[in-house]
Amino acid sequence: MRARQGRNPRTGESVLVAEKKAVQFRPGKGMRQRPKAMTPDALPASRRVG
């Protein structure tokens, strides 16, 4: 995240919020497509829940 202007909620004073790094997860194509193919009917009986 880039540095930005923020506001102290207690005093209303404008403050500079420093830059920080955050981890971001992006699933690959195979992982994005898998839930669509994994319907309860497609699972073997031994793996079904309920």
C-alpha positions in Angstrom: 0.0 0.0 0.0 1.3 3.5 -0.8 1.7 6.3 1.7 -1.4 8.4 2.1 -3.0 11.2 4.1 -5.1 10.0 7.1 -6.9 11.7 10.0 -6.6 11.2 13.7 -10.2 10.4 14.8 -9.6 11.7 18.3 -8.2 15.2 17.4 -9.2 15.5 13.7 -5.6 16.3 12.9 -4.3 15.3 9.4 -1.5 12.8 9.6 0.7 11.0 7.1 0.2 7.2 7.1 3.4 5.5 6.1 3.8 3.0 3.2 3.5 -0.6 4.2 3.8 -4.0 2.4 1.0 -6.6 2.5 1.0 -10.1 1.2 -1.5 -10.7 -1.6 -2.8 -14.2 -2.7 -3.8 -14.7 -6.3 -4.9 -18.3 -7.1 -3.7 -19.9 -10.3 -6.0 -20.9 -13.2 -6.3 -24.5 -11.9 -7.3 -23.4 -8.5 -9.9 -20.9 -9.8 -11.5 -23.5 -12.0 -11.6 -26.4 -9.5 -14.5 -25.3 -7.3 -16.7 -25.1 -10.4 -16.0 -28.7 -11.3 -16.2 -30.0 -7.7 -19.9 -30.2 -7.2 -21.3 -32.6 -4.5 -22.5 -34.9 -7.3 -19.1 -35.1 -8.8 -17.4 -36.3 -5.6 -17.0 -40.0 -4.8 -19.5 -41.2 -2.1 -16.7 -41.6 0.4 -15.8 -37.8 0.2 -19.4 -36.5 0.4 -20.4 -34.5 3.4 -23.8 -34.8 5.0 
